[in-house]
């Protein structure tokens, strides 16, 4: 690769936050007050170590506590200020504040069924296409801030999966159990100039992730795969 071509390559890592302290098992969504658990902090430190030798010049996070706390050790290890971008926030969801376990959660109550009429939009939360628009805007802003280098954007499972699906030309509606976006994972977009030329995926903290939270794991009664995600 020529010198000029190398300067035209920018890498943006879209990271999902670490595990959250959520003893009541509620779908916390955009609610304030949900911080990383001790395990979640270990996940954040693990990813910071994994990225320590990368050419990261820009670190930005969703305004929610769990994302800010996940991004902090990465920013610190690269001696950069942590920026905040509201476009990286979790998707809105009408079930916020409710429990969502298998067989014992909000879906058992008939008054909630009206929110489940359209899985393609979806009817229970922020439209997928609106998530695409804001997340692409956040990615492009990070690309511009780190031109010729690398950036890390810490966000949440659903918007990360939706923007990846859009870039990879998959349908946006999907089975949540099959999202490839584990806690503290990195979905990496490589740009040449302004164009995304490849998408990668890694799980630097996979060995720390509880088995029932891994992609493809079977649901466990009383445990959710993504309380706020």
Protein Blocks (a to p, Z undefined) as FASTA:
>chain_A
ZZklmmmpccdddddddddddfkopafkjaghiacdfklmmmmmmmmmmmmmpccfbdcd
dfbfklmmmmmmmmmmnopacdddfklpccddfkgoiacbehiamklpmklmmmmmpmkl
pmmbccfklmmmmmmmmmmmmmmmmgoiacdddddfklmmmmmmmmnopafbdcfklpcc
dehiacddddehjbcfbdcdddfklmmpcfklpghiacdehiafblnZZ
